[in-house]
Protein backbone atom coordinates (compact mmCIF):
# COMPACT_ATOMS: atom_id res chain seq x y z
CA UNK A 1 0.00 0.00 0.00
CA UNK A 2 1.35 3.38 -0.96
CA UNK A 3 0.14 6.51 0.77
CA UNK A 4 0.61 9.94 -0.71
CA UNK A 5 1.34 12.51 1.95
CA UNK A 6 2.57 16.05 1.63
CA UNK A 7 5.11 16.99 4.30
CA UNK A 8 3.44 20.28 5.13
CA UNK A 9 0.09 18.56 5.75
CA UNK A 10 1.09 17.06 9.03
CA UNK A 11 3.48 19.84 9.83
CA UNK A 12 0.37 22.03 9.67
CA UNK A 13 0.09 23.62 13.03
CA UNK A 14 3.53 22.30 13.92
CA UNK A 15 5.43 25.43 12.96
CA UNK A 16 5.80 27.78 15.93
CA UNK A 17 3.66 30.89 15.73
CA UNK A 18 6.36 33.16 17.12
CA UNK A 19 10.11 33.12 17.36
CA UNK A 20 11.73 32.30 20.68
CA UNK A 21 15.47 31.86 21.00
CA UNK A 22 17.82 31.19 23.85
CA UNK A 23 21.51 32.02 23.91
CA UNK A 24 23.13 28.62 24.07
CA UNK A 25 26.64 27.27 23.61
CA UNK A 26 27.29 25.89 20.15
CA UNK A 27 29.27 23.07 21.74
CA UNK A 28 27.63 22.33 25.09
CA UNK A 29 29.83 21.47 28.07
CA UNK A 30 29.26 18.45 30.23
CA UNK A 31 25.98 18.67 32.19
CA UNK A 32 26.37 20.95 35.21
CA UNK A 33 24.53 18.48 37.42
CA UNK A 34 25.81 14.94 37.23
CA UNK A 35 23.51 11.99 37.96
CA UNK A 36 24.21 10.11 41.17
CA UNK A 37 25.67 7.23 39.21
CA UNK A 38 26.81 6.59 35.66
CA UNK A 39 23.77 5.99 33.42
CA UNK A 40 23.42 2.34 32.59
CA UNK A 41 20.94 0.01 30.94
CA UNK A 42 19.55 -3.07 32.65
CA UNK A 43 17.66 -5.70 30.66
CA UNK A 44 14.69 -6.78 32.76
CA UNK A 45 12.71 -8.96 30.34
CA UNK A 46 12.25 -9.49 26.62
CA UNK A 47 10.26 -6.29 26.12
CA UNK A 48 11.78 -3.51 28.22
CA UNK A 49 15.06 -1.87 29.09
CA UNK A 50 15.77 0.09 32.25
CA UNK A 51 17.38 3.48 31.70
CA UNK A 52 19.03 5.18 34.65
CA UNK A 53 18.48 8.75 35.83
CA UNK A 54 20.76 11.20 34.04
CA UNK A 55 21.49 14.80 33.08
CA UNK A 56 21.89 15.59 29.38
CA UNK A 57 21.67 18.38 26.80
CA UNK A 58 18.31 18.40 25.04
CA UNK A 59 17.70 20.18 21.74
CA UNK A 60 20.18 21.09 19.01
CA UNK A 61 23.09 23.51 18.57
CA UNK A 62 22.46 26.49 16.32
CA UNK A 63 24.57 25.07 13.49
CA UNK A 64 22.97 21.60 13.32
CA UNK A 65 21.88 20.82 9.77
CA UNK A 66 18.10 20.66 9.45
CA UNK A 67 17.32 22.12 12.90
CA UNK A 68 14.08 23.96 13.69
CA UNK A 69 13.70 27.11 15.76
CA UNK A 70 11.88 25.25 18.56
CA UNK A 71 14.90 23.10 19.48
CA UNK A 72 16.67 25.47 21.90
CA UNK A 73 19.60 23.68 23.52
CA UNK A 74 19.15 23.34 27.27
CA UNK A 75 20.16 21.08 30.12
CA UNK A 76 17.60 18.56 31.38
CA UNK A 77 17.77 16.38 34.47
CA UNK A 78 15.89 13.08 34.67
CA UNK A 79 15.84 12.14 38.33
CA UNK A 80 14.24 8.69 38.21
CA UNK A 81 15.01 5.50 36.33
CA UNK A 82 12.38 4.42 33.84
CA UNK A 83 11.52 1.36 31.81
CA UNK A 84 11.13 1.78 28.05
CA UNK A 85 9.86 -0.63 25.42
CA UNK A 86 12.72 -1.73 23.18
CA UNK A 87 10.59 -1.44 20.03
CA UNK A 88 7.64 0.57 18.89
CA UNK A 89 4.37 -1.06 19.90
CA UNK A 90 3.66 -3.60 17.17
CA UNK A 91 0.38 -4.49 15.53
CA UNK A 92 0.46 -7.80 17.40
CA UNK A 93 0.98 -6.10 20.77
CA UNK A 94 -1.88 -3.70 20.10
CA UNK A 95 -4.23 -6.41 18.85
CA UNK A 96 -3.52 -8.65 21.84
CA UNK A 97 -4.31 -5.88 24.33
CA UNK A 98 -7.05 -3.92 22.57
CA UNK A 99 -8.76 -6.59 20.46
CA UNK A 100 -8.53 -4.68 17.19
CA UNK A 101 -5.84 -3.60 14.72
CA UNK A 102 -6.19 -0.02 13.38
CA UNK A 103 -3.09 -0.13 11.15
CA UNK A 104 -3.24 1.18 7.60
CA UNK A 105 -0.26 -1.00 6.78
CA UNK A 106 -1.87 -4.21 8.01
CA UNK A 107 -0.35 -6.02 5.01
CA UNK A 108 3.06 -5.32 6.54
CA UNK A 109 2.32 -7.95 9.20
CA UNK A 110 1.88 -8.17 12.95
CA UNK A 111 5.57 -7.53 13.66
CA UNK A 112 5.33 -4.09 12.05
CA UNK A 113 4.63 -1.05 14.22
CA UNK A 114 1.00 -0.25 14.84
CA UNK A 115 0.07 3.10 13.31
CA UNK A 116 -3.03 5.07 12.44
CA UNK A 117 -3.48 5.60 16.19
CA UNK A 118 -4.22 8.90 17.91
CA UNK A 119 -2.53 10.09 21.09
CA UNK A 120 -5.70 9.13 22.96
CA UNK A 121 -5.66 5.61 21.52
CA UNK A 122 -2.04 5.26 22.64
CA UNK A 123 -3.01 6.42 26.15
CA UNK A 124 -5.94 3.98 26.16
CA UNK A 125 -3.55 1.16 25.26
CA UNK A 126 -1.37 2.10 28.23
CA UNK A 127 -4.38 2.01 30.57
CA UNK A 128 -5.67 -1.30 29.23
CA UNK A 129 -2.25 -2.93 29.55
CA UNK A 130 -1.92 -1.56 33.08
CA UNK A 131 -5.29 -3.03 34.07
CA UNK A 132 -4.34 -6.41 32.62
CA UNK A 133 -1.24 -6.48 34.84
CA UNK A 134 -2.96 -5.04 37.93
CA UNK A 135 -1.11 -1.73 37.65
CA UNK A 136 -2.27 1.83 38.13
CA UNK A 137 -4.03 3.64 35.27
CA UNK A 138 -2.24 6.85 34.26
CA UNK A 139 -4.98 8.37 32.07
CA UNK A 140 -8.66 9.29 32.29
CA UNK A 141 -10.56 8.26 29.14
CA UNK A 142 -14.07 8.75 27.78
CA UNK A 143 -15.49 6.56 25.01
CA UNK A 144 -13.94 3.46 23.53
CA UNK A 145 -12.02 2.10 20.55
CA UNK A 146 -11.14 4.59 17.86
CA UNK A 147 -13.47 7.20 19.41
CA UNK A 148 -11.64 7.34 22.74
CA UNK A 149 -10.64 10.69 24.30
CA UNK A 150 -7.99 10.65 27.01
CA UNK A 151 -5.94 12.96 29.20
CA UNK A 152 -3.59 12.52 32.14
CA UNK A 153 -5.29 11.56 35.39
CA UNK A 154 -6.49 14.75 37.10
CA UNK A 155 -4.30 14.36 40.18
CA UNK A 156 -1.25 14.07 37.93
CA UNK A 157 -1.95 17.51 36.47
CA UNK A 158 -1.59 19.29 39.82
CA UNK A 159 2.03 20.27 40.62
CA UNK A 160 4.22 18.75 41.88
CA UNK A 161 2.49 15.58 40.67
CA UNK A 162 3.54 14.58 37.17
CA UNK A 163 2.92 11.68 34.82
CA UNK A 164 6.16 10.11 36.13
CA UNK A 165 4.41 9.66 39.50
CA UNK A 166 2.03 7.11 38.01
CA UNK A 167 2.74 3.45 38.77
CA UNK A 168 1.41 2.12 35.50
CA UNK A 169 2.27 2.10 31.81
CA UNK A 170 2.38 5.48 30.09
CA UNK A 171 3.86 7.32 27.15
CA UNK A 172 7.39 8.64 27.53
CA UNK A 173 7.87 12.28 28.38
CA UNK A 174 9.56 14.22 25.59
CA UNK A 175 12.76 14.50 27.64
CA UNK A 176 12.81 10.77 28.36
CA UNK A 177 12.29 10.06 24.68
CA UNK A 178 15.16 12.27 23.53
CA UNK A 179 17.50 10.93 26.20
CA UNK A 180 16.63 7.37 25.13
CA UNK A 181 16.97 8.19 21.43
CA UNK A 182 20.41 9.76 21.84
CA UNK A 183 21.80 6.55 23.30
CA UNK A 184 24.56 8.52 25.00
CA UNK A 185 25.43 10.59 21.91
CA UNK A 186 25.33 14.38 21.67
CA UNK A 187 25.29 14.29 17.84
CA UNK A 188 22.28 14.80 15.60
CA UNK A 189 21.90 11.06 14.99
CA UNK A 190 23.27 8.17 17.04
CA UNK A 191 25.69 5.86 15.20
CA UNK A 192 27.80 2.88 16.29
CA UNK A 193 30.83 5.19 16.04
CA UNK A 194 29.47 7.65 18.59
CA UNK A 195 27.21 9.87 16.54
CA UNK A 196 27.05 11.58 13.16
CA UNK A 197 25.84 14.80 11.59
CA UNK A 198 23.88 15.31 8.38
CA UNK A 199 26.25 16.81 5.77
CA UNK A 200 25.54 20.40 4.74
CA UNK A 201 22.71 20.69 2.24
CA UNK A 202 21.67 17.05 2.61
CA UNK A 203 18.92 17.36 5.24
CA UNK A 204 16.18 16.84 2.60
CA UNK A 205 18.08 14.41 0.38
CA UNK A 206 16.11 11.31 -0.63
CA UNK A 207 17.63 10.84 -4.04
CA UNK A 208 20.43 8.61 -2.80
CA UNK A 209 21.54 6.77 0.30
CA UNK A 210 22.99 9.32 2.69
CA UNK A 211 26.26 8.87 4.57
CA UNK A 212 26.56 10.75 7.86
CA UNK A 213 29.63 12.78 8.83
CA UNK A 214 31.29 9.82 10.57
CA UNK A 215 30.86 7.56 7.53
CA UNK A 216 27.79 5.65 8.75
CA UNK A 217 25.16 4.95 6.05
CA UNK A 218 21.81 6.23 7.31
CA UNK A 219 20.06 3.21 5.76
CA UNK A 220 21.80 1.02 8.36
CA UNK A 221 20.03 2.90 11.14
CA UNK A 222 16.51 3.66 9.96
CA UNK A 223 13.64 3.17 7.54
CA UNK A 224 13.14 6.52 5.83
CA UNK A 225 12.42 7.97 2.38
CA UNK A 226 15.54 6.52 0.75
CA UNK A 227 14.89 2.88 1.60
CA UNK A 228 11.40 2.35 3.06
CA UNK A 229 9.54 2.03 -0.26
CA UNK A 230 6.74 4.22 1.10
CA UNK A 231 5.64 1.87 3.86
CA UNK A 232 6.41 0.65 7.37
CA UNK A 233 8.64 -2.35 8.06
CA UNK A 234 8.91 -4.99 10.80
CA UNK A 235 10.49 -3.66 13.97
CA UNK A 236 14.06 -4.45 15.05
CA UNK A 237 15.48 -4.94 11.55
CA UNK A 238 17.85 -1.97 11.82
CA UNK A 239 20.70 -1.43 14.28
CA UNK A 240 19.64 -0.61 17.84
CA UNK A 241 21.33 2.31 19.56
CA UNK A 242 23.76 1.87 22.44
CA UNK A 243 20.87 1.61 24.88
CA UNK A 244 19.44 -1.27 22.85
CA UNK A 245 16.43 0.60 21.44
CA UNK A 246 15.18 -0.24 17.94
CA UNK A 247 13.50 2.04 15.38
CA UNK A 248 13.86 5.10 17.57
CA UNK A 249 14.64 6.75 14.22
CA UNK A 250 12.26 6.28 11.29
CA UNK A 251 9.54 3.69 10.61
CA UNK A 252 6.80 5.69 12.41
CA UNK A 253 6.61 8.93 14.37
CA UNK A 254 6.10 8.18 18.07
CA UNK A 255 3.58 9.97 20.25
CA UNK A 256 5.04 11.18 23.55
CA UNK A 257 3.09 12.35 26.57
CA UNK A 258 3.86 16.10 26.54
CA UNK A 259 1.87 19.04 25.31
CA UNK A 260 3.81 21.19 22.86
CA UNK A 261 5.51 24.48 23.66
CA UNK A 262 8.83 26.28 23.29
CA UNK A 263 11.37 25.00 25.79
CA UNK A 264 11.98 28.58 26.90
CA UNK A 265 8.37 28.73 28.12
CA UNK A 266 8.68 25.68 30.38
CA UNK A 267 8.77 26.22 34.12
CA UNK A 268 11.52 23.77 35.03
CA UNK A 269 14.21 21.53 33.54
CA UNK A 270 14.08 18.75 36.14
CA UNK A 271 11.75 15.94 34.98
CA UNK A 272 9.96 18.28 32.54
CA UNK A 273 6.53 17.29 31.25
CA UNK A 274 5.97 19.91 28.55
CA UNK A 275 3.74 22.94 28.32
CA UNK A 276 0.86 23.51 30.73
CA UNK A 277 -1.04 25.27 27.93
CA UNK A 278 -2.44 24.24 24.60
CA UNK A 279 -3.81 20.95 23.31
CA UNK A 280 -1.36 19.63 20.74
CA UNK A 281 0.75 16.60 21.71
CA UNK A 282 4.31 15.99 20.56
CA UNK A 283 5.65 13.30 18.20
CA UNK A 284 9.27 12.23 17.83
CA UNK A 285 11.56 10.13 15.66
CA UNK A 286 10.51 10.55 12.05
CA UNK A 287 8.73 8.11 9.74
CA UNK A 288 9.07 5.83 6.75
CA UNK A 289 8.60 8.72 4.28
CA UNK A 290 10.71 11.42 5.93
CA UNK A 291 13.91 13.06 4.76
CA UNK A 292 17.04 12.78 6.97
CA UNK A 293 16.37 15.99 8.92
CA UNK A 294 13.38 14.36 10.68
CA UNK A 295 15.48 11.49 12.04
CA UNK A 296 17.57 13.79 14.23
CA UNK A 297 17.22 13.20 17.98
CA UNK A 298 16.11 16.81 18.52
CA UNK A 299 13.37 16.97 15.88
CA UNK A 300 9.86 17.73 17.15
CA UNK A 301 6.43 17.94 15.54
CA UNK A 302 3.03 18.30 17.18
CA UNK A 303 -0.58 17.55 16.31
CA UNK A 304 -4.03 17.38 17.85
CA UNK A 305 -4.37 14.36 20.18
CA UNK A 306 -7.21 12.96 18.05
CA UNK A 307 -5.22 13.03 14.79
CA UNK A 308 -4.19 9.73 13.25
CA UNK A 309 -2.89 8.29 10.01
CA UNK A 310 -0.31 5.79 8.77
CA UNK A 311 2.62 7.90 9.96
CA UNK A 312 2.02 7.77 13.69
CA UNK A 313 2.64 5.08 16.31
CA UNK A 314 4.13 4.98 19.81
CA UNK A 315 6.23 3.16 22.40
CA UNK A 316 5.54 2.94 26.12
CA UNK A 317 7.35 3.47 29.41
CA UNK A 318 6.94 3.06 33.16
CA UNK A 319 8.65 4.87 36.03
CA UNK A 320 10.81 2.72 38.31
CA UNK A 321 9.46 3.18 41.82
CA UNK A 322 12.10 2.34 44.39
N, C-alpha and C positions, 0 to 999 in steps of 0.2 A: 504494500500500500504506500502510495506516495502522497504526501500532503504538501500543498503549496501555501507557504506562509511568507508574509512580508515582514522583515525584521522590525520595522517601525510599528507594526500592528500591536505586538505585545510589548513594545517599549512605550506604547501610548500610555501616558500618565506616569511613565517611569522617569522621564527627564525632570530634574528638579525645576521648580518654578522660580527660584531665585538663586543667585550665586552666594556661596558661603565658603570661605577659605580660611584655613589655619596656616600659620607660619610653622613649618615643620622641617626637620633636618632632611636633606636629600638622602643621606646615608645614616639611618638611625643608629644610635649607640645601643649597647646592651640594655635590656629593660632595667629601669631604676630600682624596681622592687623585684627581688629574686624570689621564686617559689621556695617553700621550705625544703624541698628536696628536688633533685634532678627529675624532670618529667620523664616518665617511662610508660610503657604500654604493657598491660597484663592481659593475656588471653584467658577469658573466663569460661567460654563455651564456644560452640561452633558458629554462633551468630554475632556475638558482641566482642568489642575490645574495651578495655578500661584505659582511659586517658587521665593522666595525673594533672592536678592543679598546676598552673603556670602563668607567667607573665610573658607577653609577646607584643610585637608591634603590628597593629591592625590597620588595614588600608594600604595605600600605595604611595611611593615617592613621586614627586612632581614630574620626574622625567621618565616614568614608566610608560612604555609604548602601549597605547590603547586605553589609558586610564580615563576615568570619568571624574567630573568635578565633585562628586559626592563620596570620594574615597579618601578623605583627609587622613593622613598618617597620624596615629595616636597610640599611646600605650594602653593596653588592656590587661587586667588581672582577673584570672579565673581562679577562684579560691577553693573550689571543691572538685574532686575527681568526678568523672561522669562516664557512663557506659554509652557506646555508640555502635550502631549496627554497621557491620563491615561493608555491606552492600546497600544499594538502594532497595527499598521494599519491592519485592518482585510480585508479578501477577499471581504466582502461586501463594505467597504469603498473604496477600490481600484477599484472595478467594477463600483461603482456609479460615480466615478470621471473620470476614464480612459476609461471605456467602454469595458474592457476585463479583464479576470482573469487568470494570469499566473501561479497560484499555482500548484505545483505537488500534494499537498494533497488536491485537490478540493473535494474529498469525505469526508473530515473532516467537511465541511460546511462553510457557509459564515461568521460565527462568529469566525472562526479560523484565525490566523494571515496569511496575504498574505506572500508568500515566493517565491523562484525562481525569485527574482528580483535583478537586478544589482544596484550598487550605482547610476548610471545614471538614471535608471528607477525610483528610489526613489526620486531623484532630480526633475525629470519630473513630478512626482505626486505632489510634493510641488508647482511647478510652475502652474500646471493646476488648483489645488485647489485655489491658490492665485488669478488667473484670474477669477475664478467663483465667488469669493467674492470681486472682485474689489480691490485686494491688489497688492502690488509690487512683481514682479518676482525676485527671488534671484539667479537664475541660467541662463546661456546661453546654449541652447541645439541645436543640429543638428540632423536631422532625426526624426523618430517617432516610437511609439510602442516599441517593444522589441529591435529595432536597434538604439535606441536613444543614443547619446553621449552628456554628460553635463559637465559643470564645473561652478565654482562660477562666477557671473557676473564680468566682467573685472575690473570695478571700485572698487569692493570689494576686489581685490587682491593687491591693492596699499596701503601700510601703510600710515596713521593709519586706513584706512577703513578695516573693517572685516565683516564676514558674519553676525555678530550680529547687524550690522548697517542696514541691510535690513528690510523693513517693511512688509514682507510677510512671508509665511510659508517656513520652511527650516528644514534641519536635525539638530539635536543637535550637538554642539561641543563636543569633547571627555570629556572635563572638566565638562560641564553641565551634560552630561550623568552620569558620575561617581558620581557627587554631588547628582543627583536625585536618583541614584540607592542605595546610602548609606543610604538615609532616615534619616540622622542625626547620623548614627552609624560609628564608626571608625574601626569596626571589619571586618573580611573578608567577612562575609555574614550578612546582616540585619536579625534580628529576632524580634518577639514581645517582647522579654525580653531585647532588647538592642543590640544584636549582638552576633554572635557565630563564633568560629573557627573550621576548619576541623581538626579532631584528627590526630595525627601523623601517617603517613603511610596509611591514608585513602583517599588521594586526588584523586586516580584513582579507588576507590572501587565502583563497580556496582553490586556486588554479593548479597548485602543485603541493606535494607533501612538504610541510614546513620543518626546518631544522632550527631548534632553539640555539641560543648563544653559546651553550656549552657542548653543542654537537648532538644533542638528543633529538631524534625524530619525534615530532609531536604525535604521529600516528601510533607510536609505541605506548603512549600514555592515555589516549582518549579516543572515543568515537565523536567525530565532529564533521564539518562539511566536506573535508577532503577525503574521508574514508567511510562514512556511515551509510552511503547510498540512500540518503533521505529516509532513514528509519532507525528505530532503536535496535539494540543488540543484547544478547544475553549478558548478565552481569558477570563480573570477575574474569573477563577475557583479556583485559589490559593490565599492565603492571600496577600493583598496589603502591601506595606511597610508603614512606618509612614507618608510618604508624600501622600499616597493614590494611588501609582502607581502599576499596575498589570503586572505580567510576565516580570519584569525587570531582572529576573533571569530565564534562561531556555526558553523552547518553541522554539524560533528562535533567532539566533544571530541578532543583530540590527546594521545596517549601521549607522555610525555617519559621520559628515561632514569632519573631519580632514584627512589630509595626514599623513602617519605614519613616525615616527622618534623616537629616544631616547629623553626622556624628557631633558636630559642634553644638547642636541643640540638646544633646543628651545631658542628663543631670549628673552622671557618675561614670567612671571607667572601671569600677570593680563589679564583676558579674553583671554587666549591662544587659538590659532586656529590650532595648529599642526605645522608640518614641512613645510618649504617653498620649499623643494626639494622633488624629487621622485614623483611617480604616485599612489602608493598603498593607498587605503583608509582603515580606521579602522572599525572594528566591535567589539561589546561589548555584554556581557550578557550570552553567552552560548546557547545551543540548546537542543532539545529533546533527542539527543543521546550522550550528553557529560557526562563525569565523573564530580564529585563534584568540582575539581579544577577550571573548566571553569566557574562556577557560582559565583566565587568571584568578588567583586566589582571592583577590580584592574585588572582583566584579560583582555588582549588585543590580538587580532589577526588582520591581515591585508591582503588584497587581491587586485587584479586589479579591477578598478571600473566597468569593463564590465563583471566580473565573477558573476555567479548566479547558484544556485541550491536550493534544498528543505530545506537547513539549514538557509537561510538568508532572513530576513525581515527588518522592520524599524519602528520607531515611529517619530513623527514630533514635531516641536517647533516653537515658534515665540517670538521675543524680545518684551518686554513691552516698548513702547515709551511714556515717560511721556510728 
